[in-house]
Amino acid sequence: MTKNPDSEIWQRFRKGDEQAFSYIFDTYHLHLFEYGQRFTSDQEIVRDSIQDLFFELACKKEKLSPTDNILFYLLKSVRIKIFNNLRRASKIDYLSEDYQNSEFRLNYSTDADPEEKELKLDQLAEAINQLPPRQKETIYLKFYKNLSNTEVAEIMGVHPQSVSNHIQKAIHKLKVSLDSASELIMMFFQTRIC
């Protein structure tokens, strides 16, 4: 039975392998930055959060728990760091759930050749951006980052059933919003699932 590559890399990092740490940083820091920008336009807070995360990982590597999905582990951790840094920057004690997700933004770009397809994808992107923040974040983590419902739930701090509910509601809203392009919606989600 072959071992999961993420599990092996994480284990090497936890044992002090600097190449494994460099690999993790090089492979995932842009994913983290992209994810962080969906919560705030303040790039400095996002960069600081990522830096804080990697500093903490380096300092506490021996105490970290094992993982077989590094991206999941890092996305969950950086989300917490970002909200903590936003809380500090706002000088407030608590960020409500609505505030935590108020700026979550999705972009969908395409290199499609036919103008009609590009127009439909632009309409889809616009419709996705009209969804409530929790639904947008769920779609992003599930379909853009290919995480399981359980992983999405853990990152967002909700029950796995809530993830399924968010996805179902989002698809329903997109179908209503884009009634003439429902095949486009299904095509979008199918390409993300495969």
C-alpha positions as CSV (number, residue, x, y, z in Angstrom):
1,M,0.0,0.0,0.0
2,T,1.5,3.4,-1.0
3,K,1.6,6.2,1.4
4,N,-0.1,9.6,0.8
5,P,2.6,12.0,-0.5
6,D,1.1,14.9,1.6
7,S,1.4,12.6,4.7
8,E,5.0,11.8,3.9
9,I,6.0,15.5,3.3
10,W,4.2,16.6,6.4
11,Q,5.9,14.0,8.5
12,R,9.3,15.0,7.1
13,F,8.6,18.6,7.9
14,R,7.5,17.7,11.5
15,K,10.9,15.9,11.9
16,G,12.8,19.1,10.9
17,D,13.4,18.6,7.2
18,E,14.0,22.1,5.8
19,Q,13.4,21.0,2.2
20,A,10.0,19.7,3.2
21,F,9.2,23.0,4.8
22,S,10.4,24.9,1.7
23,Y,8.3,22.6,-0.5
24,I,5.2,23.3,1.6
25,F,5.7,27.0,1.5
26,D,6.5,27.1,-2.2
27,T,3.6,24.9,-3.1
28,Y,0.9,26.5,-1.0
29,H,1.7,30.1,-0.2
30,L,0.0,31.4,-3.3
31,H,-3.1,29.3,-2.6
32,L,-3.3,30.8,0.8
33,F,-2.8,34.3,-0.5
34,E,-5.6,33.8,-3.1
35,Y,-7.9,32.4,-0.4
36,G,-7.1,35.2,2.0
37,Q,-7.9,37.9,-0.5
38,R,-11.4,36.6,-0.7
39,F,-12.0,37.8,2.9
40,T,-10.3,41.1,2.8
41,S,-8.8,43.5,0.2
42,D,-6.1,44.4,2.8
43,Q,-3.2,42.4,1.2
44,E,-1.0,43.3,4.2
45,I,-3.3,41.5,6.6
46,V,-3.3,38.5,4.3
47,R,0.5,38.5,4.0
48,D,0.9,38.9,7.7
49,S,-1.5,36.1,8.4
50,I,0.4,33.8,6.1
51,Q,3.7,34.8,7.6
52,D,2.3,34.3,11.1
53,L,1.1,30.9,10.1
54,F,4.4,29.7,8.6
55,F,6.4,31.1,11.5
56,E,4.2,29.3,14.0
57,L,4.4,26.1,11.9
58,A,8.2,26.3,12.0
59,C,8.3,27.0,15.7
60,K,5.9,24.2,16.7
61,K,6.6,21.6,14.1
62,E,7.2,18.8,16.6
63,K,3.9,19.4,18.3
64,L,1.8,19.5,15.1
65,S,-0.7,16.7,14.4
66,P,-0.3,14.5,11.3
67,T,-2.2,15.3,8.2
68,D,-2.8,13.7,4.8
69,N,-4.1,16.9,3.2
70,I,-1.7,19.8,3.6
71,L,-3.8,22.3,1.7
72,F,-6.8,21.6,3.9
73,Y,-4.7,22.0,7.1
74,L,-3.2,25.3,5.8
75,L,-6.5,26.8,4.6
76,K,-8.1,26.1,7.9
77,S,-5.2,27.6,9.8
78,V,-4.8,30.7,7.6
79,R,-8.6,31.5,7.9
80,I,-8.3,31.6,11.7
81,K,-5.1,33.8,11.4
82,I,-6.9,36.2,9.0
83,F,-9.9,36.6,11.3
84,N,-7.7,37.2,14.3
85,N,-5.7,39.8,12.4
86,L,-8.8,41.5,11.2
87,R,-10.2,41.5,14.7
88,R,-7.0,43.1,16.0
89,A,-6.9,45.7,13.1
90,S,-10.5,46.6,13.8
91,K,-9.9,46.8,17.5
92,I,-13.1,44.8,18.2
93,D,-13.5,41.8,20.4
94,Y,-15.6,39.7,18.1
95,L,-16.2,39.3,14.4
96,S,-19.7,38.2,13.7
97,E,-20.2,35.4,11.2
98,D,-21.8,37.9,8.8
99,Y,-18.7,40.1,9.0
100,Q,-16.3,37.2,8.6
101,N,-17.9,36.4,5.3
102,S,-19.1,39.7,4.1
103,E,-16.3,40.3,1.6
104,F,-15.8,36.7,0.4
105,R,-15.4,37.1,-3.4
106,L,-15.1,34.6,-6.2
107,N,-13.7,35.4,-9.6
108,Y,-14.0,33.1,-12.6
109,S,-11.9,33.8,-15.6
110,T,-11.9,32.0,-18.9
111,D,-9.8,31.7,-22.0
112,A,-12.8,30.5,-24.0
113,D,-12.6,31.4,-27.6
114,P,-16.3,31.7,-28.6
115,E,-17.7,35.0,-27.5
116,E,-21.0,33.5,-26.6
117,K,-19.4,31.0,-24.2
118,E,-17.4,33.8,-22.6
119,L,-20.5,35.9,-22.1
120,K,-22.3,33.0,-20.4
121,L,-19.3,32.3,-18.1
122,D,-19.2,36.0,-17.2
123,Q,-22.9,35.8,-16.4
124,L,-22.2,32.7,-14.2
125,A,-19.4,34.5,-12.4
126,E,-21.7,37.5,-11.8
127,A,-24.4,35.2,-10.5
128,I,-22.0,33.4,-8.2
129,N,-20.9,36.7,-6.8
130,Q,-24.5,37.5,-5.9
131,L,-24.7,34.4,-3.7
132,P,-24.5,34.8,0.1
133,P,-20.9,34.8,1.4
134,R,-21.2,31.3,3.1
135,Q,-22.4,29.8,-0.2
136,K,-19.6,31.4,-2.2
137,E,-17.0,30.2,0.3
138,T,-18.5,26.7,0.2
139,I,-18.4,26.7,-3.6
140,Y,-14.8,28.0,-3.6
141,L,-13.5,25.3,-1.2
142,K,-15.5,22.5,-2.7
143,F,-15.2,23.1,-6.4
144,Y,-12.1,25.3,-6.7
145,K,-9.9,23.6,-4.1
146,N,-11.5,20.1,-4.4
147,L,-11.9,19.6,-0.7
148,S,-14.4,17.1,0.7
149,N,-17.6,18.3,2.5
150,T,-16.1,17.2,5.8
151,E,-12.9,19.3,5.2
152,V,-15.0,22.3,4.0
153,A,-17.1,22.0,7.1
154,E,-14.1,21.9,9.4
155,I,-12.5,24.9,7.8
156,M,-15.7,26.9,7.9
157,G,-16.7,25.7,11.4
158,V,-20.0,24.2,10.4
159,H,-21.5,20.7,10.2
160,P,-20.9,18.7,7.0
161,Q,-24.7,18.7,6.3
162,S,-24.5,22.5,6.2
163,V,-22.0,22.3,3.4
164,S,-24.3,20.1,1.4
165,N,-27.2,22.5,2.1
166,H,-25.1,25.5,1.0
167,I,-24.2,23.8,-2.2
168,Q,-27.8,22.7,-2.9
169,K,-29.1,26.2,-2.2
170,A,-26.3,27.8,-4.3
171,I,-27.1,25.6,-7.3
172,H,-30.8,26.3,-6.9
173,K,-30.2,30.1,-6.8
174,L,-27.9,29.9,-9.8
175,K,-30.5,27.9,-11.8
176,V,-33.2,30.5,-10.9
177,S,-30.8,33.4,-11.7
178,L,-29.6,31.9,-14.9
179,D,-32.6,30.0,-16.0
180,S,-31.6,30.0,-19.7
181,A,-28.1,28.8,-18.9
182,S,-28.7,25.9,-16.4
183,E,-26.7,23.6,-18.6
184,L,-23.8,26.0,-18.2
185,I,-24.1,25.7,-14.4
186,M,-24.0,22.0,-14.5
187,M,-21.0,22.1,-16.9
188,F,-19.2,24.4,-14.5
189,F,-19.7,22.2,-11.5
190,Q,-19.0,19.0,-13.4
191,T,-15.7,20.2,-14.6
192,R,-14.8,21.2,-11.0
193,I,-15.8,17.8,-9.7
194,C,-13.9,15.7,-12.2
